[in-house]
Amino acid sequence: MKKFSTATLALMAGATMAFAGVEAHWDYAKHGPQDWGHFSKTCKQGKEQSPINIETEKTQQLDHSYTIKLSEDYKGVSTVVDNGHSLKVTPVDAGYISLHGKDYKLKQFHFHGMSEHTIDGRRYNAVAHFVHMAKDGSVAVIAVMFEVGEENPALTKILNAKAKVTINPNDLLPEDTDHYYHYKGSFTTPPCTEGVEWYIFKDTVNISKSQLDALRKYYRNNERPTQPLNKRVVQTK
């Protein structure tokens, strides 16, 4: 399994490249996904890139060794920042998930104004990505899709936070966390490093229209286009 360092995770938020002698930061516009190969060759040449479109009729039954156990129920202080690409929440301490007999600590979660993964071609109203890392550097990311409905109290706390917020990440998870899609992919931002275990929950959580508008004030078009599946298989539980 691919191992990642803390430095690699940091690169997700700040990869740069010199264009005509001027240092440029990747983004979703001028230096958008079409140019990310300049920041990291993997973004252009990788064969296991994320996000993808999940075709439900082509999924296979989940190998039980990839079942995850969630222990995200941990209330503590988190920092909330606009990192230039998304609204990011970093817990001082947090819960974890268990996979392959290892614990993956929740390092941060962030939001996209539309979902990056699509299900049978459908893109959801928004998504939160929960990034977890094991002590050996292995990474697993959980994607939680949002659908417009009632107000989400946990999201309100984050949107109203100035710099710090006391929140339980578990409050942002859907009711049903037993059913999801799994596949092996990559970070969805430069350096697009592969070897990430992706879990996309089937159940969704609510976001009100006003909350969605507030979230999109930060970033509306911060989603990478779906990438070719190539020879990978998407599993379902």
JOGI-V961327 format. One record per run of one state. SS is the DSSP state (2 for helix, 1 for strand, 0 for the rest). FROM is the first residue (numbers start at 1). LEN is the number of residues. If there is no record, write none. Layout:
# JOGI-V961327
SS,FROM,LEN / SS,FROM,LEN
This chain:
# JOGI-V961327
0,1,5 / 2,6,6 / 0,12,4 / 1,16,4 / 0,20,2 / 1,22,4 / 0,26,7 / 2,33,6 / 0,39,2 / 2,41,5 / 0,46,7 / 1,53,2 / 0,55,1 / 2,56,3 / 0,59,1 / 1,60,2 / 0,62,2 / 2,64,3 / 0,67,2 / 1,69,3 / 0,72,3 / 1,75,8 / 0,83,4 / 1,87,5 / 0,92,4 / 1,96,4 / 0,100,2 / 1,102,11 / 0,113,5 / 1,118,2 / 0,120,2 / 1,122,2 / 0,124,2 / 1,126,9 / 0,135,4 / 1,139,10 / 0,149,4 / 2,153,8 / 0,161,3 / 1,164,5 / 2,169,4 / 0,173,7 / 1,180,7 / 0,187,7 / 1,194,8 / 0,202,3 / 1,205,3 / 0,208,1 / 2,209,10 / 0,219,16 / 1,235,2 / 0,237,1
